[in-house]
Amino acid sequence: MRGRSDGAALAAEYLDALRHQRRLSRATLTNYGHALKALLSLLGKDDLGSLEPAQVRRFVAVMHARGLAPRS
């Protein structure tokens, strides 16, 4: 059984829930998956529970600098 800090498993569950509940397009889910993968790579080997608000803000700023719109 996975723990609440298993980021990859939680991301997969989240994307699956979005696919079934909100019926998002495959392209949207792919983009969300890329963003989640980038966020998890920011953590490296740390647990998801160790993610700090400052890290999330930095991640969002980096994504914005790459040209992604706020909704992305």
N, C-alpha and C positions, 0 to 999 in steps of 0.2 A: 504494500500500500504506500502511495506517495505521501510525502509530508506537505504541509502548506508552503514550504519554502522551495519546492521543486518547480522552478520557473518554467521550464520547457513543458512539463505536463500541464501546468495551469494555463499556459498560453494556448496549448492545443485544445483544452477543454473550453476555454473562452471562445476561440474561433469556431469550434463546433457548435457551441450554443448560439453564437451569432448567425451561423449558417442556417440552423433549424428554426430559431425563434424569430429572427428579424429577416430571414431570407435575403441576406446581402448577396450581392453579385460575387462571382468568383474573383474578379479583378480587385474588388474592395477587400475581400478576405485575404488575398495575396498581399496587398499593400499593408494591411494591418499586421499580417504575419511578419513582413519585413521589418516593420517598426518595432514589433515585440522582440524580434531576434536581435535587433540593434540595441534595444534597451537591456536585454539580458546579457549581451556581450559587454556592456558597460560595467556590469557587476563582476565579470570574470568568474572566479571560483567562489565568490561570496554567495550566501543564501539570499533569496528574494526578500526575506524578512529584514535584511540589513540595509535595504534600499532606503536612502535618506531623501527628504524633500529637495534638498539642494542638488542631488544627483538627477532627479527627475527634471528640475528646472534647467539644468545644464543640458540634458538630453534634448529637451524641447527646443532650447536655443540652437543647438547644433542642427537639429532637423529643420528649423526655420532658416538657418544660414544656408542650408542645402537647397533652399527654394520651395520647401513644402508649405502649403497653405495651413493656416491654423486649424482648419477642420481635419486635416490629414493627421 
